[in-house]
Protein backbone atom coordinates (compact mmCIF):
# COMPACT_ATOMS: atom_id res chain seq x y z
CA UNK A 1 0.00 0.00 0.00
CA UNK A 2 1.42 3.38 -1.00
CA UNK A 3 0.45 6.96 -0.11
CA UNK A 4 -1.93 7.14 -3.07
CA UNK A 5 -3.80 4.04 -1.85
CA UNK A 6 -3.98 5.49 1.66
CA UNK A 7 -5.30 8.79 0.33
CA UNK A 8 -7.93 7.10 -1.88
CA UNK A 9 -9.13 5.02 1.08
CA UNK A 10 -9.38 8.11 3.30
CA UNK A 11 -11.25 10.11 0.65
CA UNK A 12 -13.77 7.33 -0.02
CA UNK A 13 -14.21 6.47 3.69
CA UNK A 14 -14.94 10.12 4.43
CA UNK A 15 -17.42 10.75 1.59
CA UNK A 16 -15.20 12.49 -0.96
CA UNK A 17 -14.76 11.67 -4.64
CA UNK A 18 -11.36 13.19 -5.37
CA UNK A 19 -9.14 16.24 -4.94
CA UNK A 20 -9.14 19.77 -6.33
CA UNK A 21 -6.86 22.80 -6.33
CA UNK A 22 -7.47 26.02 -8.24
CA UNK A 23 -8.08 24.95 -11.88
CA UNK A 24 -7.08 21.34 -11.29
CA UNK A 25 -9.04 18.34 -10.07
CA UNK A 26 -8.95 14.57 -10.13
CA UNK A 27 -11.28 11.79 -9.06
CA UNK A 28 -10.31 8.76 -7.01
CA UNK A 29 -10.56 6.71 -10.21
CA UNK A 30 -7.55 8.59 -11.63
CA UNK A 31 -6.05 10.26 -8.58
CA UNK A 32 -2.96 12.44 -8.93
CA UNK A 33 -2.22 12.09 -12.65
CA UNK A 34 0.44 14.71 -11.93
CA UNK A 35 2.16 12.10 -9.71
CA UNK A 36 1.87 14.25 -6.62
CA UNK A 37 -0.74 15.97 -4.50
CA UNK A 38 -0.14 19.71 -4.34
CA UNK A 39 0.01 21.09 -0.81
CA UNK A 40 -3.14 23.11 -1.63
CA UNK A 41 -5.24 20.15 -2.81
CA UNK A 42 -8.56 19.82 -0.99
CA UNK A 43 -10.93 16.87 -0.66
CA UNK A 44 -13.65 17.30 -3.28
CA UNK A 45 -16.66 15.86 -5.07
CA UNK A 46 -17.75 15.64 -8.69
CA UNK A 47 -19.75 18.72 -9.61
CA UNK A 48 -23.32 18.00 -10.63
CA UNK A 49 -24.60 19.36 -13.97
CA UNK A 50 -26.40 22.07 -11.94
CA UNK A 51 -23.18 23.06 -10.15
CA UNK A 52 -21.30 23.13 -13.47
CA UNK A 53 -23.92 25.50 -14.87
CA UNK A 54 -23.99 27.69 -11.73
CA UNK A 55 -20.19 27.94 -11.74
CA UNK A 56 -20.25 28.72 -15.48
CA UNK A 57 -18.09 25.75 -16.37
CA UNK A 58 -19.97 24.88 -19.53
CA UNK A 59 -18.08 22.46 -21.72
CA UNK A 60 -16.40 20.68 -18.83
CA UNK A 61 -16.91 16.92 -18.87
CA UNK A 62 -15.97 16.68 -15.23
CA UNK A 63 -15.18 19.23 -12.58
CA UNK A 64 -14.22 18.69 -8.95
CA UNK A 65 -15.65 21.02 -6.29
CA UNK A 66 -14.26 21.34 -2.74
CA UNK A 67 -16.20 19.54 -0.03
CA UNK A 68 -18.61 16.63 0.12
CA UNK A 69 -21.57 16.13 -2.17
CA UNK A 70 -24.76 17.02 -0.35
CA UNK A 71 -27.42 14.36 0.05
CA UNK A 72 -30.91 15.14 -1.28
CA UNK A 73 -32.12 15.90 2.26
CA UNK A 74 -29.19 18.25 2.89
CA UNK A 75 -29.89 20.00 -0.45
CA UNK A 76 -33.54 20.53 0.46
CA UNK A 77 -32.60 21.97 3.87
CA UNK A 78 -30.01 24.24 2.27
CA UNK A 79 -32.48 25.44 -0.38
CA UNK A 80 -35.15 26.08 2.30
CA UNK A 81 -32.71 28.17 4.34
CA UNK A 82 -31.96 30.35 1.29
CA UNK A 83 -35.62 31.34 0.84
WORA-V167348 format. One line per field, one symbol per residue. ss: DSSP state (@ for helix, = for strand, . for the rest). psi: psi as a letter, one per 40 degrees, with the letter a starting at -180 (. if undefined). Layout:
ss: ???
psi: ???
This chain:
ss: ..@@@@@@@@@@@....====..====@@@...........=====..@@@@@@.........===.....@@@@@@@@@@@.
psi: hadddddddddddeeieaiihbfiiiidefhfeeeihidehiiiihhiddddddeffhehdhhhhiaihiiddddddddddd.
